[in-house]
Amino acid sequence: MSWKHKHLLGLADLSREDLELVLETAKSFKEVSSRDIKKVPALRGKTVVTLFFEASTRTRISFELAAKRLSADTLNIAVNVSSTSKGETLLDTARNIEAMNVDAMVVRHSSSGAVFLLAEGLNCSVVNAGDGCREHPTQALLDMFTLQEKFGRIEGLKIGIVGDILHSRVARSNIWGLTKLGAKVTVCGPATLMPRGIEALGVDVCYDLKKVLKQSDAVIALRLQKERQQDKFLPSLREYSRLFGIDQAKLNEGSDHLIVMHPGPTNRGVELSADVADGKQSVILDQVTNGVAVRMAVLYLVLGTKVSEGG
């Protein structure tokens, strides 16, 4: 298998072989983070810029650590004090940064498709760290890596994705990735937060959380975006928690080997109760750990391997 992509903009356009290559590469890089000296020279001389137009802790730090552990030079741009705050366009800002001879930009933006605009207008590699409601590819990749680590496979697993499916870029990337690797995905959440026609993506829809927990090997609880409350998608957070929040009593009715995942940050008492978030079936911290290895793999593949023209 060989990598043929200059950018990572989403999982919708990647093949099963591409996904498997990222996961296999991440496996070798995870060992690096357990060493006393957590560095390899794979990207020495390369420069990676993180350009985040939305708040982030885990993803931004994870990408920075990943780049540094590959020996790349890193630069984090504070967007609130960048020229975009003075009216400069996104592409002009990115082009000015690229003119300083950077090799890759890791971008998070509130507008769906913003990364495509940058990929078309820049010569450097662009890695999507989340764009609007469209995709969050590296989160899905680290979720898949964690599932593979826990179960030894993804093919044939039954995965439930619970919560605000309508606005979730994490859900979309996971659906693309998991179904390509042979998992059976069921989405669950309030009808007002379920996209019309989502079955066309190859998933089942269920509005009964307990049923999903009983039939699943793993459940991914999505962050309920409290800012959406202003749009009246839900009657109340309490009502959401009662019907779709995962507590220990509901979890006890699920399968014995069920694991609980969450992309973070967690609204405790809403998506997950505290005892579930911190419980023995939770692999949330494993996801955070694996995020560094997966992002090392992504940066290495887009920068450290030869890309064919037009990739």
C-alpha positions as a Markdown table, in Angstrom:
| # | Residue | x | y | z |
|---|---|---|---|---|
| 1 | Met | 0.0 | 0.0 | 0.0 |
| 2 | Ser | 1.2 | 3.5 | -0.7 |
| 3 | Trp | -0.1 | 7.0 | 0.1 |
| 4 | Lys | -1.1 | 9.1 | -2.9 |
| 5 | His | -2.7 | 12.2 | -1.2 |
| 6 | Lys | -1.1 | 15.6 | -0.7 |
| 7 | His | -3.9 | 16.6 | 1.7 |
| 8 | Leu | -6.2 | 15.1 | 4.3 |
| 9 | Leu | -9.5 | 16.9 | 3.9 |
| 10 | Gly | -11.9 | 14.1 | 4.9 |
| 11 | Leu | -12.6 | 10.4 | 4.9 |
| 12 | Ala | -15.3 | 10.5 | 2.3 |
| 13 | Asp | -12.8 | 10.3 | -0.6 |
| 14 | Leu | -10.3 | 7.9 | 1.0 |
| 15 | Ser | -10.3 | 4.2 | 0.1 |
| 16 | Arg | -10.3 | 1.3 | 2.6 |
| 17 | Glu | -6.7 | 0.8 | 1.8 |
| 18 | Asp | -5.9 | 4.4 | 2.6 |
| 19 | Leu | -7.6 | 4.0 | 6.0 |
| 20 | Glu | -5.8 | 0.8 | 6.8 |
| 21 | Leu | -2.5 | 2.4 | 5.9 |
| 22 | Val | -3.1 | 5.3 | 8.4 |
| 23 | Leu | -4.0 | 2.8 | 11.1 |
| 24 | Glu | -1.0 | 0.6 | 10.4 |
| 25 | Thr | 1.3 | 3.6 | 10.4 |
| 26 | Ala | -0.2 | 4.9 | 13.6 |
| 27 | Lys | 0.5 | 1.6 | 15.3 |
| 28 | Ser | 4.3 | 2.0 | 14.7 |
| 29 | Phe | 4.3 | 5.6 | 15.9 |
| 30 | Lys | 2.4 | 4.8 | 19.1 |
| 31 | Glu | 5.5 | 3.0 | 20.4 |
| 32 | Val | 7.5 | 6.2 | 19.9 |
| 33 | Ser | 5.4 | 8.0 | 22.6 |
| 34 | Ser | 6.2 | 5.4 | 25.2 |
| 35 | Arg | 10.0 | 5.9 | 24.9 |
| 36 | Asp | 12.1 | 8.0 | 27.2 |
| 37 | Ile | 13.1 | 10.1 | 24.2 |
| 38 | Lys | 9.8 | 10.6 | 22.4 |
| 39 | Lys | 11.2 | 11.7 | 19.0 |
| 40 | Val | 12.0 | 10.3 | 15.6 |
| 41 | Pro | 13.7 | 12.4 | 12.8 |
| 42 | Ala | 11.0 | 11.5 | 10.2 |
| 43 | Leu | 10.0 | 15.1 | 9.4 |
| 44 | Arg | 13.2 | 16.9 | 10.4 |
| 45 | Gly | 13.4 | 20.2 | 8.4 |
| 46 | Lys | 9.7 | 20.4 | 7.8 |
| 47 | Thr | 7.5 | 23.1 | 9.2 |
| 48 | Val | 3.9 | 22.5 | 10.3 |
| 49 | Val | 1.6 | 25.4 | 11.2 |
| 50 | Thr | -1.6 | 25.0 | 13.2 |
| 51 | Leu | -4.3 | 27.5 | 12.2 |
| 52 | Phe | -7.4 | 27.2 | 14.4 |
| 53 | Phe | -10.3 | 29.5 | 13.9 |
| 54 | Glu | -12.3 | 27.7 | 16.6 |
| 55 | Ala | -11.4 | 26.9 | 20.2 |
| 56 | Ser | -9.6 | 23.6 | 20.7 |
| 57 | Thr | -7.5 | 21.9 | 23.3 |
| 58 | Arg | -7.1 | 18.2 | 22.5 |
| 59 | Thr | -6.9 | 18.5 | 18.7 |
| 60 | Arg | -4.5 | 21.5 | 18.6 |
| 61 | Ile | -2.2 | 20.2 | 21.3 |
| 62 | Ser | -2.3 | 16.7 | 19.8 |
| 63 | Phe | -1.2 | 17.9 | 16.4 |
| 64 | Glu | 1.5 | 20.1 | 17.9 |
| 65 | Leu | 2.9 | 17.1 | 19.9 |
| 66 | Ala | 2.6 | 14.9 | 16.8 |
| 67 | Ala | 4.7 | 17.3 | 14.7 |
| 68 | Lys | 7.3 | 17.8 | 17.4 |
| 69 | Arg | 7.7 | 14.0 | 18.0 |
| 70 | Leu | 8.4 | 13.7 | 14.3 |
| 71 | Ser | 11.1 | 16.5 | 14.7 |
| 72 | Ala | 9.2 | 19.0 | 12.6 |
| 73 | Asp | 9.3 | 22.7 | 13.5 |
| 74 | Thr | 5.8 | 23.9 | 14.6 |
| 75 | Leu | 4.1 | 27.3 | 14.8 |
| 76 | Asn | 0.7 | 27.9 | 16.3 |
| 77 | Ile | -1.2 | 30.9 | 14.9 |
| 78 | Ala | -3.4 | 32.8 | 17.3 |
| 79 | Val | -6.2 | 33.7 | 14.9 |
| 80 | Asn | -7.8 | 36.3 | 17.2 |
| 81 | Val | -4.6 | 38.4 | 16.8 |
| 82 | Ser | -4.0 | 37.5 | 13.2 |
| 83 | Ser | -4.7 | 39.7 | 10.2 |
| 84 | Thr | -8.1 | 38.0 | 9.7 |
| 85 | Ser | -9.3 | 40.1 | 12.6 |
| 86 | Lys | -8.5 | 43.1 | 10.5 |
| 87 | Gly | -10.5 | 41.9 | 7.5 |
| 88 | Glu | -8.0 | 39.9 | 5.6 |
| 89 | Thr | -9.5 | 36.9 | 3.8 |
| 90 | Leu | -8.8 | 33.3 | 5.0 |
| 91 | Leu | -6.9 | 32.5 | 1.8 |
| 92 | Asp | -4.8 | 35.7 | 1.9 |
| 93 | Thr | -3.8 | 34.9 | 5.5 |
| 94 | Ala | -2.9 | 31.4 | 4.5 |
| 95 | Arg | -1.0 | 32.5 | 1.5 |
| 96 | Asn | 1.1 | 34.9 | 3.5 |
| 97 | Ile | 1.9 | 32.2 | 6.0 |
| 98 | Glu | 2.8 | 29.8 | 3.2 |
| 99 | Ala | 5.1 | 32.4 | 1.7 |
| 100 | Met | 7.4 | 31.8 | 4.7 |
| 101 | Asn | 8.0 | 28.4 | 3.2 |
| 102 | Val | 5.9 | 26.2 | 5.5 |
| 103 | Asp | 5.2 | 22.6 | 4.5 |
| 104 | Ala | 1.8 | 21.9 | 6.0 |
| 105 | Met | -1.1 | 23.7 | 7.6 |
| 106 | Val | -3.4 | 22.0 | 10.0 |
| 107 | Val | -6.7 | 24.0 | 9.9 |
| 108 | Arg | -9.9 | 24.1 | 11.9 |
| 109 | His | -12.6 | 26.4 | 10.7 |
| 110 | Ser | -16.3 | 27.0 | 11.4 |
| 111 | Ser | -17.2 | 27.0 | 7.7 |
| 112 | Ser | -17.8 | 23.6 | 6.0 |
| 113 | Gly | -15.5 | 23.3 | 3.1 |
| 114 | Ala | -13.0 | 26.0 | 4.1 |
| 115 | Val | -10.2 | 23.4 | 3.9 |
| 116 | Phe | -11.0 | 22.7 | 0.2 |
| 117 | Leu | -10.6 | 26.5 | -0.5 |
| 118 | Leu | -7.2 | 26.4 | 1.1 |
| 119 | Ala | -6.1 | 23.1 | -0.6 |
| 120 | Glu | -7.0 | 24.6 | -4.0 |
| 121 | Gly | -5.2 | 27.9 | -3.3 |
| 122 | Leu | -2.0 | 26.7 | -1.6 |
| 123 | Asn | 1.0 | 24.6 | -2.6 |
| 124 | Cys | 1.6 | 23.2 | 0.9 |
| 125 | Ser | -0.3 | 20.3 | 2.3 |
| 126 | Val | -3.6 | 21.0 | 4.2 |
| 127 | Val | -4.8 | 18.8 | 7.0 |
| 128 | Asn | -8.4 | 19.2 | 8.2 |
| 129 | Ala | -8.7 | 19.5 | 11.9 |
| 130 | Gly | -12.5 | 20.0 | 11.7 |
| 131 | Asp | -14.5 | 22.1 | 9.2 |
| 132 | Gly | -18.0 | 23.3 | 10.2 |
| 133 | Cys | -20.5 | 20.4 | 10.3 |
| 134 | Arg | -18.7 | 18.5 | 7.5 |
| 135 | Glu | -15.8 | 16.4 | 8.7 |
| 136 | His | -13.3 | 15.8 | 11.4 |
| 137 | Pro | -11.1 | 13.1 | 9.8 |
| 138 | Thr | -8.4 | 12.6 | 12.4 |
| 139 | Gln | -10.9 | 12.3 | 15.2 |
| 140 | Ala | -12.6 | 9.4 | 13.3 |
| 141 | Leu | -9.2 | 7.9 | 12.6 |
| 142 | Leu | -8.2 | 7.9 | 16.2 |
| 143 | Asp | -11.6 | 6.4 | 17.1 |
| 144 | Met | -11.1 | 3.6 | 14.6 |
| 145 | Phe | -7.5 | 3.1 | 15.9 |
| 146 | Thr | -8.9 | 2.7 | 19.4 |
| 147 | Leu | -11.6 | 0.3 | 18.3 |
| 148 | Gln | -9.0 | -1.8 | 16.4 |
| 149 | Glu | -6.8 | -1.8 | 19.5 |
| 150 | Lys | -9.6 | -2.9 | 21.8 |
| 151 | Phe | -11.2 | -5.5 | 19.6 |
| 152 | Gly | -8.4 | -6.5 | 17.2 |
| 153 | Arg | -10.6 | -5.7 | 14.2 |
| 154 | Ile | -13.2 | -3.3 | 12.9 |
| 155 | Glu | -14.8 | -5.6 | 10.3 |
| 156 | Gly | -18.1 | -6.8 | 11.7 |
| 157 | Leu | -18.2 | -4.6 | 14.8 |
| 158 | Lys | -21.5 | -3.0 | 15.7 |
| 159 | Ile | -21.0 | 0.7 | 16.6 |
| 160 | Gly | -23.6 | 3.1 | 17.9 |
| 161 | Ile | -23.2 | 6.8 | 17.5 |
| 162 | Val | -25.4 | 8.8 | 19.9 |
| 163 | Gly | -26.3 | 12.4 | 20.1 |
| 164 | Asp | -26.5 | 15.5 | 17.8 |
| 165 | Ile | -25.9 | 13.7 | 14.5 |
| 166 | Leu | -27.2 | 16.7 | 12.5 |
| 167 | His | -24.4 | 19.1 | 13.5 |
| 168 | Ser | -21.6 | 16.6 | 14.1 |
| 169 | Arg | -18.6 | 16.5 | 11.9 |
| 170 | Val | -17.3 | 13.6 | 14.1 |
| 171 | Ala | -20.3 | 11.5 | 13.3 |
| 172 | Arg | -19.9 | 12.1 | 9.5 |
| 173 | Ser | -16.2 | 11.2 | 9.4 |
| 174 | Asn | -16.9 | 8.1 | 11.6 |
| 175 | Ile | -19.7 | 7.0 | 9.4 |
| 176 | Trp | -17.5 | 7.2 | 6.2 |
| 177 | Gly | -14.6 | 5.5 | 7.9 |
| 178 | Leu | -16.3 | 2.8 | 9.9 |
| 179 | Thr | -18.6 | 1.6 | 7.1 |
| 180 | Lys | -15.6 | 1.4 | 4.6 |
| 181 | Leu | -13.8 | -0.8 | 7.1 |
| 182 | Gly | -16.8 | -3.1 | 7.4 |
| 183 | Ala | -18.4 | -2.0 | 10.7 |
| 184 | Lys | -22.2 | -1.8 | 11.1 |
| 185 | Val | -23.2 | 1.7 | 12.3 |
| 186 | Thr | -26.4 | 2.7 | 14.0 |
| 187 | Val | -27.1 | 6.4 | 14.7 |
| 188 | Cys | -29.3 | 7.4 | 17.6 |
| 189 | Gly | -30.6 | 10.7 | 18.8 |
| 190 | Pro | -33.5 | 13.1 | 18.9 |
| 191 | Ala | -35.5 | 13.2 | 15.7 |
| 192 | Thr | -34.8 | 17.0 | 15.5 |
| 193 | Leu | -31.1 | 16.3 | 15.5 |
| 194 | Met | -31.2 | 13.5 | 12.9 |
| 195 | Pro | -30.3 | 14.5 | 9.3 |
| 196 | Arg | -32.9 | 13.5 | 6.7 |
| 197 | Gly | -31.9 | 10.7 | 4.4 |
| 198 | Ile | -28.9 | 9.7 | 6.5 |
| 199 | Glu | -29.7 | 6.1 | 5.8 |
| 200 | Ala | -28.2 | 6.7 | 2.3 |
| 201 | Leu | -24.8 | 6.7 | 4.0 |
| 202 | Gly | -25.2 | 3.0 | 4.9 |
| 203 | Val | -26.3 | 3.4 | 8.5 |
| 204 | Asp | -29.3 | 2.4 | 10.5 |
| 205 | Val | -31.4 | 4.9 | 12.5 |
| 206 | Cys | -32.7 | 4.1 | 16.0 |
| 207 | Tyr | -34.4 | 6.4 | 18.5 |
| 208 | Asp | -34.1 | 3.9 | 21.4 |
| 209 | Leu | -30.8 | 4.3 | 23.3 |
| 210 | Lys | -31.3 | 1.2 | 25.3 |
| 211 | Lys | -31.7 | -0.9 | 22.2 |
| 212 | Val | -28.6 | 0.6 | 20.7 |
| 213 | Leu | -26.6 | -0.2 | 23.9 |
| 214 | Lys | -27.8 | -3.8 | 23.9 |
| 215 | Gln | -26.8 | -4.5 | 20.3 |
| 216 | Ser | -23.5 | -2.5 | 20.1 |
| 217 | Asp | -19.8 | -3.4 | 20.7 |
| 218 | Ala | -19.0 | 0.2 | 21.2 |
| 219 | Val | -20.9 | 3.5 | 21.5 |
| 220 | Ile | -19.6 | 6.9 | 20.6 |
| 221 | Ala | -21.4 | 9.6 | 22.6 |
| 222 | Leu | -21.2 | 13.0 | 20.8 |
| 223 | Arg | -20.9 | 16.3 | 22.5 |
| 224 | Leu | -24.2 | 18.0 | 22.7 |
| 225 | Gln | -23.6 | 21.5 | 21.3 |
| 226 | Lys | -25.2 | 23.7 | 23.9 |
| 227 | Glu | -25.0 | 26.6 | 21.5 |
| 228 | Arg | -27.7 | 24.9 | 19.4 |
| 229 | Gln | -30.2 | 25.2 | 22.3 |
| 230 | Gln | -30.9 | 28.7 | 21.0 |
| 231 | Asp | -32.3 | 27.1 | 17.9 |
| 232 | Lys | -34.9 | 25.1 | 19.8 |
| 233 | Phe | -33.8 | 21.7 | 18.6 |
| 234 | Leu | -34.4 | 20.3 | 22.1 |
| 235 | Pro | -37.0 | 21.1 | 24.8 |
| 236 | Ser | -34.3 | 21.0 | 27.5 |
| 237 | Leu | -30.9 | 19.5 | 28.4 |
| 238 | Arg | -32.6 | 17.5 | 31.2 |
| 239 | Glu | -35.0 | 15.9 | 28.7 |
| 240 | Tyr | -32.1 | 15.1 | 26.4 |
| 241 | Ser | -30.1 | 13.5 | 29.3 |
| 242 | Arg | -33.1 | 11.4 | 30.3 |
| 243 | Leu | -33.6 | 9.9 | 26.9 |
| 244 | Phe | -30.1 | 9.9 | 25.3 |
| 245 | Gly | -27.6 | 10.5 | 28.1 |
| 246 | Ile | -25.7 | 7.3 | 29.1 |
| 247 | Asp | -25.6 | 6.6 | 32.8 |
| 248 | Gln | -24.6 | 3.4 | 34.6 |
| 249 | Ala | -28.1 | 2.0 | 34.9 |
| 250 | Lys | -28.5 | 2.2 | 31.1 |
| 251 | Leu | -25.0 | 0.9 | 30.5 |
| 252 | Asn | -25.7 | -2.1 | 32.7 |
| 253 | Glu | -28.4 | -3.2 | 30.2 |
| 254 | Gly | -25.9 | -3.2 | 27.4 |
| 255 | Ser | -23.5 | -6.0 | 26.3 |
| 256 | Asp | -20.8 | -7.0 | 28.8 |
| 257 | His | -18.0 | -6.0 | 26.5 |
| 258 | Leu | -19.4 | -2.7 | 25.4 |
| 259 | Ile | -17.0 | 0.2 | 25.5 |
| 260 | Val | -17.9 | 3.9 | 25.7 |
| 261 | Met | -16.2 | 6.6 | 23.6 |
| 262 | His | -16.4 | 10.4 | 23.4 |
| 263 | Pro | -14.6 | 12.9 | 21.2 |
| 264 | Gly | -14.5 | 15.5 | 24.0 |
| 265 | Pro | -15.0 | 17.8 | 25.6 |
| 266 | Thr | -17.6 | 16.0 | 27.7 |
| 267 | Asn | -20.7 | 17.7 | 29.2 |
| 268 | Arg | -20.8 | 15.5 | 32.3 |
| 269 | Gly | -24.4 | 14.8 | 33.3 |
| 270 | Val | -25.6 | 15.4 | 29.8 |
| 271 | Glu | -24.1 | 12.9 | 27.3 |
| 272 | Leu | -22.4 | 10.8 | 30.0 |
| 273 | Ser | -22.8 | 10.5 | 33.8 |
| 274 | Ala | -19.5 | 11.0 | 35.7 |
| 275 | Asp | -19.4 | 7.3 | 36.7 |
| 276 | Val | -19.6 | 6.3 | 33.1 |
| 277 | Ala | -17.1 | 8.8 | 31.9 |
| 278 | Asp | -14.6 | 7.6 | 34.5 |
| 279 | Gly | -15.7 | 4.0 | 34.6 |
| 280 | Lys | -14.0 | 0.8 | 33.5 |
| 281 | Gln | -15.9 | 0.7 | 30.2 |
| 282 | Ser | -14.7 | 4.2 | 29.2 |
| 283 | Val | -11.8 | 4.4 | 26.7 |
| 284 | Ile | -11.9 | 8.2 | 26.5 |
| 285 | Leu | -8.3 | 8.7 | 27.7 |
| 286 | Asp | -7.1 | 6.0 | 25.4 |
| 287 | Gln | -8.6 | 8.0 | 22.6 |
| 288 | Val | -6.7 | 11.1 | 23.6 |
| 289 | Thr | -3.4 | 9.0 | 23.8 |
| 290 | Asn | -4.1 | 7.4 | 20.4 |
| 291 | Gly | -4.8 | 10.8 | 18.9 |
| 292 | Val | -1.1 | 11.7 | 19.0 |
| 293 | Ala | -0.1 | 8.5 | 17.2 |
| 294 | Val | -2.8 | 8.9 | 14.5 |
| 295 | Arg | -1.8 | 12.5 | 13.9 |
| 296 | Met | 1.8 | 11.5 | 13.7 |
| 297 | Ala | 0.8 | 9.0 | 11.0 |
| 298 | Val | -1.2 | 11.6 | 9.1 |
| 299 | Leu | 1.5 | 14.2 | 9.1 |
| 300 | Tyr | 4.1 | 11.6 | 8.1 |
| 301 | Leu | 2.0 | 10.3 | 5.2 |
| 302 | Val | 1.2 | 13.7 | 3.7 |
| 303 | Leu | 4.7 | 15.1 | 4.2 |
| 304 | Gly | 7.1 | 12.2 | 4.6 |
| 305 | Thr | 6.2 | 10.2 | 1.6 |
| 306 | Lys | 6.4 | 11.0 | -2.1 |
| 307 | Val | 3.0 | 12.1 | -3.5 |
| 308 | Ser | 2.1 | 11.5 | -7.1 |
| 309 | Glu | 1.1 | 14.6 | -9.2 |
| 310 | Gly | -2.5 | 15.5 | -8.7 |
| 311 | Gly | -2.7 | 13.7 | -5.4 |
